[in-house]
Amino acid sequence: MQHPPAVSVIIPARDAAPTLARTLRALERQTLEQPYEVIVVDDGSTDGTAEIAERFAPLVRVIRTGSAAGPGAARNRGVAAARASVLAFTDADCFPTPAWLAEGLAGLASADLVQGRVDPDPEPARTPFDRSLSVQGDGGFYQTANLFVRRETFEAVGGFRDWALEQSGRRRWAPDRRRGRATRTPIGEDTVFAWSARRRGTSSAYAAGALVHHAVVPGGLGDELADRWHWAHDMPGLARRVPELRVAVFYHRWFFSHWTAQFDLALAGLLMALAGRRRLGLLAAAPYLRRLTRESTRYGKRGAVRYVLGMPMVEAATLAGLLTGSAAWRCLVL
């Protein structure tokens, strides 16, 4: 009789043809000495996602959902088919380093829930408005780009909930043109899952050695504006469901981060200066302007100009999304 694997890797995938093969090649190269399996859940793709995954059999099994149900539901389908007592989650645009599984399992020796490290893919050159992901600690969002959990913890919580999809009208998101997808992905189902587990006494840890690289997706100013609006509008809804974020993640409870607080302060100072015709109010913009200038140096001269001119518009869109979302969800986040 074949022994069950030590860990089951669950990957939800929708229209992931551009990156999935690289993800699965990275999983083939794992240094873990124990057996493991990979389950790709094709969540209603319209491209060759399932066919690409099938080429990696027998390591990879493919489950087709038939229609897009959301990333949380796709992960739940994968877990239902998984055979291991440890579940490892990553995404179809993430590229695990060879020691990823071994380091993640080592982290579970002292915790029931392990957040792994995520760095942007180091290969492509960065541009001002590209998109990627960075996770450098147990920061409170528990991104499933790199998350390990024991099966008993998963079952005690009841799996993932795509809470944003449960709201009337929430399915009508704009297309994700940057990735060539018909709709954008809902946010926060991983955060809701992890905090539901933590409320039950689940211990969590961070494993810096369990590293995955996240794809860097290029885009322009319009793409960044749309991305910021998308997540900012639903962030207050996530905060309403997970009030612990105000202490664990947010800046001084009411601001999403220190950089949104800096922009809000700069905007308030500008409005005060215009209303009272007092230039002293412009001093409030100093912290924001210092950060903007410092971060622009990453992109060379031409990229720096694009960044300095474009980021205030992006951050204004973020604030507008947070404010309208705060009203819609009746939960203030700035």
GIVEN-V50794 format. One record per residue. N is the residue number from 0. RES is the residue in one small letter. SS is DSSP state (A for helix, B for strand, O for the rest). OMEGA is omega in whole degrees, -180 to 180 (NA if undefined). D_CENTER is the distance of its C-alpha to the mean C-alpha in Angstrom with 1 decimal. Layout:
# GIVEN-V50794
n->N res->RES ss->SS omega->OMEGA d_center->D_CENTER
n->N res->RES ss->SS omega->OMEGA d_center->D_CENTER
This chain:
# GIVEN-V50794
n->0 res->m ss->O omega->-179 d_center->38.7
n->1 res->q ss->O omega->179 d_center->35.4
n->2 res->h ss->O omega->177 d_center->33.4
n->3 res->p ss->O omega->179 d_center->29.9
n->4 res->p ss->O omega->178 d_center->27.1
n->5 res->a ss->O omega->-177 d_center->25.7
n->6 res->v ss->B omega->175 d_center->22.1
n->7 res->s ss->B omega->178 d_center->20.5
n->8 res->v ss->B omega->-178 d_center->17.3
n->9 res->i ss->B omega->-179 d_center->15.5
n->10 res->i ss->B omega->170 d_center->13.7
n->11 res->p ss->B omega->-175 d_center->13.1
n->12 res->a ss->B omega->174 d_center->14.1
n->13 res->r ss->O omega->-178 d_center->15.1
n->14 res->d ss->O omega->-174 d_center->17.0
n->15 res->a ss->O omega->-176 d_center->15.7
n->16 res->a ss->A omega->-177 d_center->19.1
n->17 res->p ss->A omega->-173 d_center->18.4
n->18 res->t ss->A omega->-169 d_center->16.2
n->19 res->l ss->A omega->-178 d_center->16.9
n->20 res->a ss->A omega->178 d_center->20.2
n->21 res->r ss->A omega->176 d_center->19.0
n->22 res->t ss->A omega->-176 d_center->16.4
n->23 res->l ss->A omega->174 d_center->19.4
n->24 res->r ss->A omega->177 d_center->21.8
n->25 res->a ss->A omega->179 d_center->19.7
n->26 res->l ss->A omega->175 d_center->19.9
n->27 res->e ss->A omega->-174 d_center->23.6
n->28 res->r ss->O omega->-179 d_center->24.1
n->29 res->q ss->O omega->-179 d_center->23.0
n->30 res->t ss->O omega->180 d_center->25.7
n->31 res->l ss->O omega->-178 d_center->25.5
n->32 res->e ss->O omega->179 d_center->29.1
n->33 res->q ss->O omega->178 d_center->28.5
n->34 res->p ss->O omega->177 d_center->27.9
n->35 res->y ss->B omega->179 d_center->24.4
n->36 res->e ss->B omega->179 d_center->23.3
n->37 res->v ss->B omega->179 d_center->20.4
n->38 res->i ss->B omega->176 d_center->19.8
n->39 res->v ss->B omega->178 d_center->18.2
n->40 res->v ss->B omega->180 d_center->17.9
n->41 res->d ss->B omega->-173 d_center->18.7
n->42 res->d ss->O omega->175 d_center->17.4
n->43 res->g ss->O omega->-179 d_center->20.1
n->44 res->s ss->O omega->176 d_center->19.7
n->45 res->t ss->O omega->178 d_center->22.4
n->46 res->d ss->O omega->-176 d_center->22.5
n->47 res->g ss->O omega->-178 d_center->23.5
n->48 res->t ss->A omega->-177 d_center->20.4
n->49 res->a ss->A omega->-179 d_center->22.5
n->50 res->e ss->A omega->177 d_center->25.4
n->51 res->i ss->A omega->-179 d_center->23.4
n->52 res->a ss->A omega->-178 d_center->22.2
n->53 res->e ss->A omega->179 d_center->25.8
n->54 res->r ss->O omega->-177 d_center->27.1
n->55 res->f ss->O omega->174 d_center->25.5
n->56 res->a ss->O omega->7 d_center->27.6
n->57 res->p ss->O omega->179 d_center->28.8
n->58 res->l ss->O omega->-173 d_center->25.8
n->59 res->v ss->B omega->168 d_center->23.5
n->60 res->r ss->B omega->-177 d_center->24.1
n->61 res->v ss->B omega->173 d_center->22.9
n->62 res->i ss->B omega->179 d_center->22.6
n->63 res->r ss->B omega->-179 d_center->22.9
n->64 res->t ss->O omega->-180 d_center->22.0
n->65 res->g ss->O omega->178 d_center->24.2
n->66 res->s ss->O omega->-177 d_center->22.1
n->67 res->a ss->O omega->-179 d_center->18.5
n->68 res->a ss->O omega->-178 d_center->17.8
n->69 res->g ss->O omega->-176 d_center->14.0
n->70 res->p ss->A omega->179 d_center->11.4
n->71 res->g ss->A omega->179 d_center->12.6
n->72 res->a ss->A omega->179 d_center->16.1
n->73 res->a ss->A omega->177 d_center->15.7
n->74 res->r ss->A omega->178 d_center->14.5
n->75 res->n ss->A omega->177 d_center->17.5
n->76 res->r ss->A omega->179 d_center->19.8
n->77 res->g ss->A omega->180 d_center->18.8
n->78 res->v ss->A omega->180 d_center->19.6
n->79 res->a ss->A omega->180 d_center->22.8
n->80 res->a ss->A omega->-176 d_center->24.0
n->81 res->a ss->O omega->-177 d_center->22.9
n->82 res->r ss->O omega->-174 d_center->25.9
n->83 res->a ss->O omega->176 d_center->24.6
n->84 res->s ss->O omega->176 d_center->24.5
n->85 res->v ss->B omega->-178 d_center->21.2
n->86 res->l ss->B omega->178 d_center->18.0
n->87 res->a ss->B omega->-179 d_center->15.4
n->88 res->f ss->B omega->169 d_center->12.0
n->89 res->t ss->B omega->-176 d_center->10.3
n->90 res->d ss->B omega->-175 d_center->9.5
n->91 res->a ss->O omega->174 d_center->12.2
n->92 res->d ss->O omega->178 d_center->11.0
n->93 res->c ss->B omega->-174 d_center->10.9
n->94 res->f ss->B omega->-177 d_center->14.3
n->95 res->p ss->B omega->173 d_center->15.4
n->96 res->t ss->O omega->-171 d_center->18.2
n->97 res->p ss->O omega->-177 d_center->21.5
n->98 res->a ss->O omega->-173 d_center->21.5
n->99 res->w ss->A omega->-176 d_center->18.0
n->100 res->l ss->A omega->-179 d_center->19.5
n->101 res->a ss->A omega->-179 d_center->22.4
n->102 res->e ss->A omega->178 d_center->20.6
n->103 res->g ss->A omega->177 d_center->18.3
n->104 res->l ss->A omega->177 d_center->21.4
n->105 res->a ss->A omega->178 d_center->23.2
n->106 res->g ss->A omega->180 d_center->20.7
n->107 res->l ss->O omega->177 d_center->21.4
n->108 res->a ss->O omega->-178 d_center->25.0
n->109 res->s ss->O omega->-179 d_center->24.6
n->110 res->a ss->O omega->178 d_center->21.7
n->111 res->d ss->O omega->-178 d_center->20.5
n->112 res->l ss->B omega->-175 d_center->16.8
n->113 res->v ss->B omega->172 d_center->15.4
n->114 res->q ss->B omega->177 d_center->12.1
n->115 res->g ss->B omega->-178 d_center->12.5
n->116 res->r ss->B omega->177 d_center->12.1
n->117 res->v ss->B omega->174 d_center->9.9
n->118 res->d ss->B omega->171 d_center->11.8
n->119 res->p ss->B omega->178 d_center->11.9
n->120 res->d ss->O omega->-177 d_center->14.5
n->121 res->p ss->O omega->-174 d_center->17.8
n->122 res->e ss->O omega->-177 d_center->19.9
n->123 res->p ss->O omega->173 d_center->19.5
n->124 res->a ss->O omega->-179 d_center->20.8
n->125 res->r ss->O omega->177 d_center->18.5
n->126 res->t ss->O omega->-171 d_center->19.3
n->127 res->p ss->O omega->-173 d_center->18.9
n->128 res->f ss->O omega->173 d_center->16.5
n->129 res->d ss->O omega->-177 d_center->14.5
n->130 res->r ss->B omega->175 d_center->10.8
n->131 res->s ss->O omega->-179 d_center->8.7
n->132 res->l ss->O omega->176 d_center->6.5
n->133 res->s ss->O omega->175 d_center->8.6
n->134 res->v ss->B omega->-173 d_center->8.9
n->135 res->q ss->O omega->179 d_center->12.7
n->136 res->g ss->O omega->177 d_center->13.6
n->137 res->d ss->O omega->-167 d_center->13.5
n->138 res->g ss->O omega->175 d_center->12.0
n->139 res->g ss->O omega->179 d_center->11.7
n->140 res->f ss->O omega->177 d_center->8.2
n->141 res->y ss->O omega->-177 d_center->8.4
n->142 res->q ss->O omega->-180 d_center->5.2
n->143 res->t ss->O omega->166 d_center->7.0
n->144 res->a ss->O omega->-178 d_center->6.5
n->145 res->n ss->O omega->-176 d_center->9.5
n->146 res->l ss->B omega->177 d_center->11.2
n->147 res->f ss->B omega->180 d_center->14.9
n->148 res->v ss->B omega->175 d_center->17.0
n->149 res->r ss->B omega->-177 d_center->20.6
n->150 res->r ss->A omega->-179 d_center->21.7
n->151 res->e ss->A omega->176 d_center->23.9
n->152 res->t ss->A omega->179 d_center->21.1
n->153 res->f ss->A omega->-178 d_center->19.1
n->154 res->e ss->A omega->178 d_center->22.4
n->155 res->a ss->A omega->179 d_center->23.3
n->156 res->v ss->A omega->-177 d_center->20.3
n->157 res->g ss->O omega->177 d_center->20.8
n->158 res->g ss->O omega->-177 d_center->17.5
n->159 res->f ss->O omega->173 d_center->14.5
n->160 res->r ss->O omega->173 d_center->15.2
n->161 res->d ss->O omega->-169 d_center->13.7
n->162 res->w ss->A omega->-179 d_center->15.3
n->163 res->a ss->A omega->179 d_center->14.8
n->164 res->l ss->A omega->-180 d_center->16.6
n->165 res->e ss->A omega->-178 d_center->19.4
n->166 res->q ss->O omega->-180 d_center->20.4
n->167 res->s ss->O omega->177 d_center->23.2
n->168 res->g ss->O omega->-175 d_center->22.4
n->169 res->r ss->O omega->180 d_center->18.6
n->170 res->r ss->O omega->-174 d_center->18.6
n->171 res->r ss->O omega->177 d_center->20.1
n->172 res->w ss->O omega->176 d_center->17.2
n->173 res->a ss->O omega->177 d_center->18.1
n->174 res->p ss->O omega->173 d_center->17.7
n->175 res->d ss->B omega->-175 d_center->14.9
n->176 res->r ss->O omega->-179 d_center->17.6
n->177 res->r ss->O omega->-179 d_center->15.6
n->178 res->r ss->O omega->180 d_center->14.7
n->179 res->g ss->O omega->-179 d_center->17.9
n->180 res->r ss->B omega->-176 d_center->16.6
n->181 res->a ss->O omega->179 d_center->18.6
n->182 res->t ss->O omega->178 d_center->16.0
n->183 res->r ss->O omega->-179 d_center->12.5
n->184 res->t ss->O omega->177 d_center->9.9
n->185 res->p ss->O omega->-178 d_center->10.0
n->186 res->i ss->O omega->162 d_center->7.6
n->187 res->g ss->O omega->-180 d_center->8.1
n->188 res->e ss->A omega->177 d_center->10.0
n->189 res->d ss->A omega->179 d_center->8.6
n->190 res->t ss->A omega->178 d_center->9.6
n->191 res->v ss->A omega->179 d_center->12.8
n->192 res->f ss->A omega->-174 d_center->13.6
n->193 res->a ss->A omega->-180 d_center->13.4
n->194 res->w ss->A omega->172 d_center->15.4
n->195 res->s ss->A omega->177 d_center->17.8
n->196 res->a ss->A omega->-178 d_center->18.5
n->197 res->r ss->A omega->177 d_center->19.0
n->198 res->r ss->A omega->178 d_center->21.5
n->199 res->r ss->O omega->-180 d_center->23.4
n->200 res->g ss->O omega->179 d_center->23.9
n->201 res->t ss->O omega->177 d_center->21.4
n->202 res->s ss->O omega->180 d_center->21.1
n->203 res->s ss->B omega->179 d_center->18.0
n->204 res->a ss->B omega->178 d_center->17.9
n->205 res->y ss->B omega->180 d_center->16.0
n->206 res->a ss->B omega->-178 d_center->17.0
n->207 res->a ss->B omega->-179 d_center->17.0
n->208 res->g ss->B omega->179 d_center->18.9
n->209 res->a ss->B omega->-169 d_center->16.4
n->210 res->l ss->B omega->167 d_center->14.8
n->211 res->v ss->B omega->174 d_center->12.7
n->212 res->h ss->B omega->-180 d_center->12.5
n->213 res->h ss->B omega->-180 d_center->9.8
n->214 res->a ss->O omega->174 d_center->11.7
n->215 res->v ss->O omega->-175 d_center->12.8
n->216 res->v ss->B omega->-178 d_center->13.5
n->217 res->p ss->O omega->179 d_center->16.5
n->218 res->g ss->O omega->179 d_center->17.3
n->219 res->g ss->O omega->-178 d_center->19.7
n->220 res->l ss->A omega->180 d_center->20.0
n->221 res->g ss->A omega->178 d_center->19.9
n->222 res->d ss->A omega->-178 d_center->16.6
n->223 res->e ss->A omega->176 d_center->15.1
n->224 res->l ss->A omega->-179 d_center->17.0
n->225 res->a ss->A omega->179 d_center->15.8
n->226 res->d ss->A omega->-178 d_center->12.1
n->227 res->r ss->A omega->179 d_center->12.8
n->228 res->w ss->A omega->-176 d_center->15.0
n->229 res->h ss->A omega->-176 d_center->12.8
n->230 res->w ss->A omega->-178 d_center->10.2
n->231 res->a ss->A omega->-177 d_center->13.1
n->232 res->h ss->A omega->-179 d_center->15.4
n->233 res->d ss->A omega->180 d_center->13.5
n->234 res->m ss->A omega->176 d_center->12.5
n->235 res->p ss->A omega->176 d_center->16.1
n->236 res->g ss->A omega->177 d_center->16.1
n->237 res->l ss->A omega->179 d_center->13.3
n->238 res->a ss->A omega->178 d_center->15.5
n->239 res->r ss->A omega->-180 d_center->18.5
n->240 res->r ss->A omega->-179 d_center->17.3
n->241 res->v ss->O omega->-179 d_center->16.1
n->242 res->p ss->O omega->177 d_center->18.7
n->243 res->e ss->O omega->180 d_center->18.1
n->244 res->l ss->A omega->-178 d_center->15.2
n->245 res->r ss->A omega->179 d_center->18.2
n->246 res->v ss->A omega->-172 d_center->19.6
n->247 res->a ss->A omega->-171 d_center->16.8
n->248 res->v ss->O omega->-171 d_center->14.3
n->249 res->f ss->O omega->-180 d_center->16.1
n->250 res->y ss->B omega->-177 d_center->18.9
n->251 res->h ss->O omega->172 d_center->22.3
n->252 res->r ss->O omega->-171 d_center->20.9
n->253 res->w ss->O omega->-179 d_center->20.9
n->254 res->f ss->B omega->180 d_center->18.9
n->255 res->f ss->O omega->179 d_center->15.1
n->256 res->s ss->O omega->179 d_center->15.7
n->257 res->h ss->A omega->-178 d_center->18.8
n->258 res->w ss->A omega->173 d_center->18.2
n->259 res->t ss->A omega->177 d_center->18.2
n->260 res->a ss->A omega->178 d_center->21.3
n->261 res->q ss->A omega->179 d_center->22.9
n->262 res->f ss->A omega->179 d_center->22.6
n->263 res->d ss->A omega->179 d_center->23.9
n->264 res->l ss->A omega->179 d_center->26.8
n->265 res->a ss->A omega->179 d_center->27.6
n->266 res->l ss->A omega->178 d_center->27.8
n->267 res->a ss->A omega->178 d_center->29.9
n->268 res->g ss->A omega->178 d_center->32.2
n->269 res->l ss->A omega->180 d_center->32.7
n->270 res->l ss->A omega->178 d_center->33.6
n->271 res->m ss->A omega->180 d_center->35.9
n->272 res->a ss->A omega->180 d_center->37.6
n->273 res->l ss->A omega->-178 d_center->38.1
n->274 res->a ss->A omega->-177 d_center->39.4
n->275 res->g ss->A omega->-178 d_center->41.8
n->276 res->r ss->O omega->178 d_center->42.4
n->277 res->r ss->O omega->-176 d_center->41.8
n->278 res->r ss->A omega->-179 d_center->40.0
n->279 res->l ss->A omega->179 d_center->39.3
n->280 res->g ss->A omega->180 d_center->36.2
n->281 res->l ss->A omega->177 d_center->34.7
n->282 res->l ss->A omega->179 d_center->34.4
n->283 res->a ss->A omega->-180 d_center->31.4
n->284 res->a ss->A omega->-174 d_center->29.5
n->285 res->a ss->A omega->-180 d_center->30.2
n->286 res->p ss->A omega->-180 d_center->27.1
n->287 res->y ss->A omega->-178 d_center->24.8
n->288 res->l ss->A omega->176 d_center->27.1
n->289 res->r ss->A omega->179 d_center->27.1
n->290 res->r ss->A omega->-179 d_center->23.4
n->291 res->l ss->A omega->-180 d_center->23.3
n->292 res->t ss->A omega->-179 d_center->26.2
n->293 res->r ss->A omega->-177 d_center->24.8
n->294 res->e ss->A omega->-179 d_center->21.5
n->295 res->s ss->A omega->-177 d_center->23.4
n->296 res->t ss->A omega->180 d_center->25.3
n->297 res->r ss->A omega->-164 d_center->22.5
n->298 res->y ss->A omega->-178 d_center->23.3
n->299 res->g ss->A omega->-173 d_center->27.1
n->300 res->k ss->A omega->-178 d_center->29.6
n->301 res->r ss->A omega->179 d_center->28.7
n->302 res->g ss->A omega->180 d_center->25.0
n->303 res->a ss->A omega->179 d_center->25.7
n->304 res->v ss->A omega->178 d_center->27.7
n->305 res->r ss->A omega->-178 d_center->25.0
n->306 res->y ss->A omega->-177 d_center->22.5
n->307 res->v ss->A omega->180 d_center->25.0
n->308 res->l ss->A omega->-173 d_center->26.1
n->309 res->g ss->A omega->-173 d_center->22.8
n->310 res->m ss->A omega->175 d_center->20.5
n->311 res->p ss->A omega->177 d_center->22.7
n->312 res->m ss->A omega->178 d_center->22.3
n->313 res->v ss->A omega->-178 d_center->18.5
n->314 res->e ss->A omega->173 d_center->18.7
n->315 res->a ss->A omega->177 d_center->21.3
n->316 res->a ss->A omega->177 d_center->19.2
n->317 res->t ss->A omega->179 d_center->16.5
n->318 res->l ss->A omega->179 d_center->19.4
n->319 res->a ss->A omega->177 d_center->20.9
n->320 res->g ss->A omega->179 d_center->17.8
n->321 res->l ss->A omega->-178 d_center->17.6
n->322 res->l ss->A omega->179 d_center->21.3
n->323 res->t ss->A omega->175 d_center->21.6
n->324 res->g ss->A omega->178 d_center->18.8
n->325 res->s ss->A omega->178 d_center->20.7
n->326 res->a ss->A omega->-178 d_center->23.8
n->327 res->a ss->A omega->-176 d_center->22.4
n->328 res->w ss->A omega->-178 d_center->20.8
n->329 res->r ss->O omega->-180 d_center->23.6
n->330 res->c ss->O omega->-172 d_center->21.4
n->331 res->l ss->O omega->170 d_center->21.6
n->332 res->v ss->O omega->-178 d_center->18.7
n->333 res->l ss->O omega->NA d_center->19.7
